[in-house]
Amino acid sequence: MSANRCLHLFSRLQRHIIPRAARCHASSGSVLLHRQHQDGSVVCSRKVSSDSFSSKPPDTSLFVPVSLKADTSEDGGVGVELTQPLDRTELLKVLNRFYKKKEMQKLAADNGLDARLFHQAFISFRKYVLEMLSLPADLHIILSDICSGAGHVDDIYPYFMRHAKQIFPMLDCMDDLRKISDLRVPANWYPDARAIQRKVIFHAGPTNSGKTYQAIQRYLTAKSGVYCGPLKLLAHEIFEKSNNEGVPCDLVTGEERIFMDTDGRASAHVACTIEMCSVTTPYEVAVIDEIQMIRDRSRGWAWTRALLGLCAEEIHVCGEPAAINFIRELMFTTGEEVEVNTYNRLTPFEILDHAVESLDNLSPGDCIVCFSKNDIYSISRQIEARGLECAVIYGSLPPGTKLSQARKFNDPDDPCKILVATDAIGMGLNLSIKRIIFNSLIKPNVNEKGEKQMDTISTSQALQISGRAGRYSSKFKEGQVTTMHRDDLPVLKEILSQAVEPIETAGLHPTAEQIEMFAYHLPDASLSNLVDIFVSLSQVGGMYFVCNIDDFKFLADMIQHIPLNLRSRYVFCTAPINKKQPFVCTSFLKFARQFSRDEPLTYNWVCRHVSWPLSPPKNIKDLIHLEAVHDVFDLYLWLSYRFMDMFPDTAMVRESQQELDDIIQQGVRNITRLIRATDSTITASPQTTGGRRGQTGASSGSASAGNVTNKRAERGQRGSGEEVIDSSLASRLVRDGLLTPDLLRQLQREWSKKTKQEFPNRSALNTDHIDNSRGKTKRKK
């Protein structure tokens, strides 16, 4: 090789001697500084040490390695020209010696590679070294020296770390990621609210105490105001009340916008669902209803955002007294004092000393509260079998249908005097109820880990539901509360005698801006993985918790394969859909796919998808599908206010949704007929197979005095009344949707077959007995 050729090669090699990681580090750092200067976003410098604040170790199981592209640089053969080709057999021995050295593992751990990441990084590095056609010159020379005995195996470490940071980019920006996910001072996220001195008034009291009424009176007299409620029904009620009293008020929910001004200009007053409130618009008065929901594992973040971020001179907070101390403590972090007004219940309610025990003992004004749709179907059928009419309200019904059923129940001229409902009646509906009857005290809920479990209702939930009896301004001036089953009554008394558990934490949720900053550092990570890493690294003070993000991740994983930009993907994943409805999930997926093609979702496209127009339901299955279609229309309307150009036919979809609401109302009015039509596929099979066994179990359970908790749980899963509902395991599994009638019949056949195989003598004896009986009959004839 000529001297000039050697000089040329060494001059090109010099560029590779400078660690690439350092160059990348400086480059990305300059980009960060440019972003800070350009948009004022708070992004920490990479020089900030993680020791500046206490931090928990990251969950490295969430770190997904990035696939590296083949290095196609023009100097790929420089290493071979300067040294010689590498012997892969010898190279494998060298790499394995490096992996087994404890010193290298400890050094890697000091730089963020725990045992899991070290192993993953080494597997990737070994594959890269052995399979790459041409390695970078500096790495090739080092490996050649080690294989020939001129270098030490420890010399591989810098190149191994360089590779590890390429496949795990979060290692090189961990301090930045920790800073972005620092949620300890959420009050600082709302500079407009911090720029004014707000007055906070807490209206504390039980249900039916007039606390919200007092706050709304101040709202109506203000020059401008915003009402933030937990439900569309509550926002709609304030919207109508305000306009009826001559105060122009707009309505803003996730799926609907109504402006009173004909030109579309915003009114000074607005009633909205709490997720939709603006934290940049200035108001004189803001009302935040049901503040105790700030600790809700799924939606608590919306109350935290409203309380800390609303830019109003007066913040009127309404809710349970159990939240007073926490709200005071939370407002202490913003330097704002809290004035507390306490209220007592306007009408009394008493806990009766006897349970109802039979549906024959129902009286006008009764409301039976269930925590299962199947119980609602069963009980409503039994009630109408006794010649009584009943109204039905549960959570998945459209708002219009709920209001229609509420009017039917409240109308003194309507023969319907009984209401069967879930805890959906706890908020948003004005009902004339005399007696609340708990059919069960067991309710499914989600724990802190996001796991669904069955548990006894809390004191707060029991009071919220019980408080619906004997409401002020209804025809029943005193309320009564009891249970359907005798064994549940002492448990209910104990629950209502306890103090409501004080609120100690408030919910938070990562914002789109925070996720975008994460994605800037981890551009190859999926949205679901970004959120997982964010929560893993997030730091919250003792006053906060990160809300459950399982639904968000479920939607993110569903549309991960669809090409969307990060902001659009984030918005889609915050859509409020019921993931238990397969048809709704399928529609969500189709909406995202059509959106990604930049093709508008027209009214005709949506009609083809849902097979509109639809017929009235013939059975419960049809009714459930109509409810799912209503949710799909809701999803369209929700997305239409975020992507107006892509979802253009809002008015026509809303008109079809109103027609669908009427069809669903018709179905709910005839719900007993629908249940009867469905009975052969839902209840006939389990009652036939285990009816006698279930009746025996029920009677023995009533006589037994042991294990009250298990008995309550069993009662919570069955119907009530004089007509005995089969309480066998098989029937409960079918009613809970965990087993279909077809599967049950198949299990019965398999069990019968297995029994015959295991006890052939018994089967033969039974056959002989039958034959002998038949023979005797013939002889008698």
Sequence and secondary structure as in RCSB ss.txt:
>XXXX:A:sequence
MSANRCLHLFSRLQRHIIPRAARCHASSGSVLLHRQHQDGSVVCSRKVSSDSFSSKPPDTSLFVPVSLKADTSED
GGVGVELTQPLDRTELLKVLNRFYKKKEMQKLAADNGLDARLFHQAFISFRKYVLEMLSLPADLHIILSDICSGA
GHVDDIYPYFMRHAKQIFPMLDCMDDLRKISDLRVPANWYPDARAIQRKVIFHAGPTNSGKTYQAIQRYLTAKSG
VYCGPLKLLAHEIFEKSNNEGVPCDLVTGEERIFMDTDGRASAHVACTIEMCSVTTPYEVAVIDEIQMIRDRSRG
WAWTRALLGLCAEEIHVCGEPAAINFIRELMFTTGEEVEVNTYNRLTPFEILDHAVESLDNLSPGDCIVCFSKND
IYSISRQIEARGLECAVIYGSLPPGTKLSQARKFNDPDDPCKILVATDAIGMGLNLSIKRIIFNSLIKPNVNEKG
EKQMDTISTSQALQISGRAGRYSSKFKEGQVTTMHRDDLPVLKEILSQAVEPIETAGLHPTAEQIEMFAYHLPDA
SLSNLVDIFVSLSQVGGMYFVCNIDDFKFLADMIQHIPLNLRSRYVFCTAPINKKQPFVCTSFLKFARQFSRDEP
LTYNWVCRHVSWPLSPPKNIKDLIHLEAVHDVFDLYLWLSYRFMDMFPDTAMVRESQQELDDIIQQGVRNITRLI
RATDSTITASPQTTGGRRGQTGASSGSASAGNVTNKRAERGQRGSGEEVIDSSLASRLVRDGLLTPDLLRQLQRE
WSKKTKQEFPNRSALNTDHIDNSRGKTKRKK
>XXXX:A:secstr
  HHHHHHHHHHHHHHHS HHHHHHHHHHHHHHHHHHHH      TT  GGGS      GGG           TT
TTHHHHHS    HHHHHHHHHHHHH HHHHHHHHHTT  HHHHHHHHHHHHHHHHH SS  HHHHHHHHHHHTTS
S GGGGHHHHHHHHHHH GGGGGHHHHHHHTB S GGGG HHHHTS  EEEEEE  TTSSHHHHHHHHHHHSSSE
EEEESSHHHHHHHHHHHHHTT  EEEE SS EE SSTT    SEEEEEGGG  SSS EEEEEE  GGGGG TTTH
HHHHHHHHH  EEEEEEEE GGGHHHHHHHHHTTT  EEEEE   SS EEE SS   SGGG  TTEEEE S HHH
HHHHHHHHHHTT  EEEE TTS HHHHHHHHHHHH TTSS  EEEE GGGGSS    BSEEEES SEEEEE TTS
 EEEEE  HHHHHHHHTTBT TTSS SSEEEEESSTTHHHHHHHHHHS       EEE   HHHHHHHHHH TTS
 HHHHHHHHHHH B  TTEEE   HHHHHHHHHTTTS   HHHHHHHHT    TT HHHHHHHHHHHHHHHTT  
  HHHHHHHHTSS    SSHHHHHHHHHHHHHHHHHHHHHTTSTTTS  HHHHHHHHHHHHHHHHHHHHTHHHHH
HHHHHHHTHHHHHHHHHHHHHHHHHHHH  S HHHHHHHHHTS  SSS    SHHHHHHHTTSS HHHHHHHHHH
HHHHHHHH HHHHHHHHHHHHHHHHHHHHH 
